[in-house]
């Protein structure tokens, strides 16, 4: 039996070529409409995208809606968060220390925390950046969610009194002490490409690869590595929505204390942040103290700082009670 002809007409070939051209350019405009570089809706490499009138209107509408939701969510005024902890203001009793560890510059470390235990991460040199990933040790499919940590608390900044949330709306950690308030929840950690762009073709370690190794050490996989939170990374966002590095906010001896609110697996990576302008790859060691803080009382700041935090702790209690049945 003869095979059917696969030839197509000239007009069909032109139509397919036109379609492919539109797909490659990312446009859906009529083919006879010219686009000049920099024109709204068209962005070439190295140029800034200019929103169309419709896109600007949509952005403004979304911003207005966000402010309305934020005002509604904060109808119950949140408690004022305290000033940063003094560097000598929260000593840890030696009897409360469970373990001490030093993470060399460029390396990673993993551990397990039981509910109620805490980690103090100390920026010994004032120049380090420590990135965090965490998973429930009972069900590692529940893991740190940096986006919900930002959205639920209506703030991209982390400081004493804030909480770090999982993707199931539960509290993984409470930030019970913090000396700097200079932490990054937006830009993420370094990877091989960002290191190569900054330092050239030299051997360096990066946070992405460290977390893949750490996940394997914890019995997890590459697919379990999600966006991280980075401590001692003074990243801010300017009025145009661009990231900025606020040099000078880090000080030798800065620390942050994280109290586990469920049993967790923890991975820390001690690698330079991708926005750090330092031209030389020279990460410094950081110290970690695993300790048992005092029990959290009914008036604990992190548990009562906002309506959102209260609901997240209610989720902790609800799931814990369900698991105990």
C-alpha positions as CSV (number, residue, x, y, z in Angstrom):
1,X,0.0,0.0,0.0
2,X,1.4,3.4,-1.0
3,X,2.3,5.7,1.9
4,X,0.4,9.0,2.0
5,X,2.2,12.0,0.6
6,X,3.7,14.3,3.3
7,X,4.2,17.2,0.9
8,X,2.7,20.5,2.0
9,X,1.9,23.5,-0.1
10,X,4.0,26.6,-0.4
11,X,1.4,28.6,1.5
12,X,1.4,26.1,4.4
13,X,5.2,26.3,4.6
14,X,5.0,30.0,4.8
15,X,2.4,29.8,7.6
16,X,4.6,27.4,9.6
17,X,7.7,29.6,9.1
18,X,5.7,32.6,10.3
19,X,4.4,30.7,13.3
20,X,8.0,29.5,14.2
21,X,9.3,33.0,13.9
22,X,6.6,34.3,16.3
23,X,7.3,31.5,18.8
24,X,11.1,32.2,18.8
25,X,10.6,35.9,19.2
26,X,8.0,35.5,22.0
27,X,5.5,37.7,20.1
28,X,2.0,37.2,18.9
29,X,1.8,40.3,16.8
30,X,0.7,40.4,13.2
31,X,3.7,39.5,11.0
32,X,3.8,42.8,9.2
33,X,4.1,44.8,12.4
34,X,7.6,45.9,12.9
35,X,9.2,45.9,16.4
36,X,12.0,48.3,17.1
37,X,14.5,47.4,19.9
38,X,13.3,48.8,23.2
39,X,9.7,49.0,22.0
40,X,7.0,47.9,24.5
41,X,6.5,44.2,24.3
42,X,9.9,43.5,22.7
43,X,13.1,42.9,24.7
44,X,16.4,42.1,23.2
45,X,19.4,40.8,25.1
46,X,21.0,43.5,27.1
47,X,18.0,45.8,27.0
48,X,15.4,46.7,29.6
49,X,11.9,45.5,29.0
50,X,9.4,48.4,28.8
51,X,5.8,47.4,29.9
52,X,2.9,48.2,27.7
53,X,0.1,50.5,28.8
54,X,-2.0,47.4,29.5
55,X,0.8,45.8,31.5
56,X,1.3,48.9,33.6
57,X,-2.4,49.1,34.3
58,X,-2.4,45.4,35.4
59,X,0.6,46.0,37.6
60,X,-1.1,48.9,39.3
61,X,-4.3,46.9,39.8
62,X,-2.4,44.0,41.3
63,X,-0.5,46.4,43.6
64,X,-3.7,48.0,44.8
65,X,-5.2,44.6,45.4
66,X,-2.1,43.5,47.4
67,X,-2.4,46.6,49.6
68,X,-6.1,45.9,50.2
69,X,-5.3,42.3,51.2
70,X,-2.4,43.4,53.4
71,X,-4.6,46.0,55.2
72,X,-7.2,43.3,55.8
73,X,-4.7,40.8,57.0
74,X,-3.2,43.3,59.4
75,X,-6.5,44.4,60.7
76,X,-5.3,43.0,64.0
77,X,-2.3,45.1,64.6
78,X,0.8,42.9,65.0
79,X,3.0,43.3,68.0
80,X,6.0,45.5,67.6
81,X,9.1,43.5,67.0
82,X,12.1,44.2,69.3
83,X,15.4,45.8,68.5
84,X,18.2,43.4,67.4
85,X,19.8,41.4,70.1
86,X,23.0,42.8,71.6
87,X,26.0,40.7,70.7
88,X,26.6,40.1,74.4
89,X,22.9,40.1,75.4
90,X,22.0,36.4,75.1
91,X,24.6,34.2,76.6
92,X,24.1,30.4,76.4
93,X,24.6,28.5,79.6
94,X,27.3,25.8,79.1
95,X,24.9,23.3,80.7
96,X,22.4,24.0,77.8
97,X,24.9,23.2,75.0
98,X,24.3,19.9,73.3
99,X,27.0,20.2,70.6
100,X,29.3,22.7,68.9
101,X,30.5,22.7,65.3
102,X,32.6,24.8,63.0
103,X,31.7,24.9,59.3
104,X,34.8,25.8,57.2
105,X,34.4,28.4,54.5
106,X,32.8,26.9,51.4
107,X,31.5,23.8,53.1
108,X,28.2,22.5,54.4
109,X,26.9,20.8,57.5
110,X,23.7,18.8,58.4
111,X,22.0,17.9,61.6
112,X,18.7,16.9,63.2
113,X,16.8,19.0,65.7
114,X,14.1,17.9,67.9
115,X,11.2,20.2,68.7
116,X,12.2,22.8,71.2
117,X,16.0,22.6,70.5
118,X,17.8,25.5,68.9
119,X,20.8,26.4,66.7
120,X,22.9,29.5,67.1
121,X,24.8,30.4,63.9
122,X,27.7,32.8,64.6
123,X,29.2,34.9,61.8
124,X,32.7,34.8,63.3
125,X,34.3,37.1,60.7
126,X,31.4,39.3,59.9
127,X,31.9,38.4,56.2
128,X,30.2,35.0,55.9
129,X,26.8,34.1,54.5
130,X,25.0,31.0,55.7
131,X,22.2,29.5,53.7
132,X,19.5,27.3,55.2
133,X,17.3,24.4,54.0
134,X,15.1,22.3,56.3
135,X,12.6,19.4,56.1
136,X,10.3,17.7,58.6
137,X,12.1,14.7,59.8
138,X,8.8,12.8,60.1
139,X,7.8,13.6,56.5
140,X,10.5,15.3,54.4
141,X,8.0,16.2,51.7
142,X,7.1,19.0,54.1
143,X,9.9,21.5,53.8
144,X,11.0,25.1,54.2
145,X,9.0,27.5,52.0
146,X,10.7,30.8,51.6
147,X,7.7,32.3,49.6
148,X,5.1,31.5,52.3
149,X,7.5,32.8,55.0
150,X,7.4,36.1,53.2
151,X,3.8,36.3,52.1
152,X,2.1,35.1,55.2
153,X,4.0,37.6,57.4
154,X,3.7,40.4,54.9
155,X,7.4,41.1,55.1
156,X,10.4,40.0,53.1
157,X,12.8,40.8,56.0
158,X,13.6,38.3,58.7
159,X,14.5,39.4,62.2
160,X,14.0,38.5,65.9
161,X,10.3,37.7,66.4
162,X,9.7,36.3,62.9
163,X,9.0,32.7,62.1
164,X,10.1,30.5,59.2
165,X,7.3,28.4,57.6
166,X,6.9,25.1,55.8
167,X,4.9,24.5,52.7
168,X,2.1,23.1,54.9
169,X,1.6,26.3,56.8
170,X,3.4,25.2,59.9
171,X,6.2,26.9,61.8
172,X,9.6,25.2,61.3
173,X,11.6,27.7,63.2
174,X,11.2,30.7,65.5
175,X,13.9,33.4,65.3
176,X,14.4,33.9,69.0
177,X,17.6,36.0,68.8
178,X,19.1,38.0,66.0
179,X,21.8,40.7,66.2
180,X,21.7,42.0,62.6
181,X,18.4,41.7,60.8
182,X,20.4,41.5,57.6
183,X,19.1,38.3,56.0
184,X,17.9,37.4,52.5
185,X,14.7,35.6,51.6
186,X,14.6,36.6,47.9
187,X,17.8,36.1,45.9
188,X,18.8,32.6,46.9
189,X,22.2,31.0,47.1
190,X,25.1,30.7,44.8
191,X,25.6,28.0,42.1
192,X,28.3,27.0,39.7
193,X,27.2,29.6,37.1
194,X,27.1,32.5,39.5
195,X,30.5,31.6,40.9
196,X,32.0,31.3,37.4
197,X,30.6,34.7,36.5
198,X,32.1,36.3,39.6
199,X,35.4,34.5,40.1
200,X,36.2,33.0,36.7
201,X,37.5,29.5,36.0
202,X,38.8,28.7,39.4
203,X,37.8,25.9,41.7
204,X,35.1,27.1,44.1
205,X,32.3,25.5,46.1
206,X,28.7,26.8,45.9
207,X,25.5,26.6,47.8
208,X,23.5,24.7,45.2
209,X,26.0,21.8,45.0
210,X,26.5,21.8,48.7
211,X,22.8,21.4,49.3
212,X,22.6,18.5,46.8
213,X,25.4,16.8,48.8
214,X,23.7,17.6,52.1
215,X,20.4,16.2,50.8
216,X,22.0,12.9,49.9
217,X,23.6,12.7,53.3
218,X,20.1,13.1,54.9
219,X,18.7,10.4,52.7
220,X,17.1,12.9,50.3
221,X,17.6,13.7,46.7
222,X,18.3,16.5,44.2
223,X,14.6,17.0,43.8
224,X,14.3,17.8,47.5
225,X,16.6,20.9,47.2
226,X,14.3,24.0,47.1
227,X,15.0,27.8,47.3
228,X,16.9,28.7,50.5
229,X,17.0,31.5,53.0
230,X,20.4,33.1,53.6
231,X,21.5,34.6,56.9
232,X,24.0,37.5,57.2
233,X,23.2,38.5,53.6
234,X,22.2,42.3,53.6
235,X,20.0,42.2,50.5
236,X,17.4,45.0,50.0
237,X,15.1,45.9,47.1
238,X,15.1,49.5,45.8
239,X,12.2,51.5,44.5
240,X,12.7,50.0,41.0
241,X,12.5,46.5,42.3
242,X,16.2,45.8,41.9
243,X,18.3,43.9,44.4
244,X,21.0,45.9,46.3
245,X,23.7,44.7,48.6
246,X,23.9,46.9,51.8
247,X,27.6,46.6,52.5
248,X,28.6,47.4,56.1
249,X,25.7,45.8,57.9
250,X,27.7,42.7,58.8
251,X,29.8,42.7,62.0
252,X,32.1,40.1,63.4
253,X,30.3,38.1,66.0
254,X,26.8,38.6,64.6
255,X,24.5,35.6,65.4
256,X,21.0,34.3,64.8
257,X,19.2,31.7,67.0
258,X,16.6,29.4,65.4
259,X,14.3,27.4,67.7
260,X,12.8,24.3,66.0
261,X,9.1,24.1,66.4
262,X,8.8,20.6,64.9
263,X,11.4,17.8,64.5
264,X,13.5,18.9,61.5
265,X,16.4,17.9,59.3
266,X,18.7,20.9,58.7
267,X,21.3,21.7,56.0
268,X,23.6,24.8,56.2
269,X,25.9,26.0,53.5
270,X,28.7,28.5,54.2
271,X,29.4,30.0,50.8
272,X,29.5,33.6,49.6
273,X,26.2,35.1,48.5
274,X,25.8,35.7,44.7
275,X,25.2,39.4,45.3
276,X,28.2,39.9,47.6
277,X,30.5,42.3,45.6
278,X,33.8,40.8,47.0
279,X,36.0,39.9,44.0
280,X,38.0,37.2,45.7
281,X,36.5,33.8,46.8
282,X,37.6,33.6,50.4
283,X,34.7,32.3,52.6
284,X,35.5,32.3,56.3
285,X,34.5,29.7,58.9
286,X,31.3,30.0,61.0
287,X,30.4,28.5,64.3
288,X,27.2,26.7,65.2
289,X,26.0,25.9,68.7
290,X,23.2,23.3,69.2
291,X,21.6,24.0,72.5
292,X,18.4,23.6,74.6
293,X,16.8,26.9,75.2
294,X,14.2,27.5,77.9
295,X,10.7,26.4,77.2
296,X,8.5,28.8,75.2
297,X,5.8,30.3,77.4
298,X,2.3,31.4,76.5
299,X,3.5,35.0,75.9
300,X,6.4,33.9,73.7
301,X,6.9,36.7,71.1
302,X,7.3,34.5,68.1
303,X,4.0,32.7,68.9
304,X,2.1,35.9,69.3
305,X,3.7,38.5,67.1
306,X,0.9,38.5,64.5
307,X,-2.4,36.8,63.7
308,X,-0.6,35.0,60.9
309,X,2.0,33.5,63.4
310,X,-0.8,32.5,65.8
311,X,-2.6,30.6,63.0
312,X,0.7,28.9,61.9
313,X,1.3,27.6,65.4
314,X,-2.4,26.4,65.5
315,X,-1.5,24.4,62.4
316,X,1.5,22.9,64.3
317,X,-0.8,21.9,67.2
318,X,-3.5,20.6,64.9
319,X,-1.2,18.3,62.9
320,X,0.6,17.1,66.0
321,X,-2.7,16.2,67.7
322,X,-3.9,14.4,64.5
323,X,-0.6,12.4,64.3
324,X,-0.9,11.4,68.0
325,X,-4.4,9.8,67.5
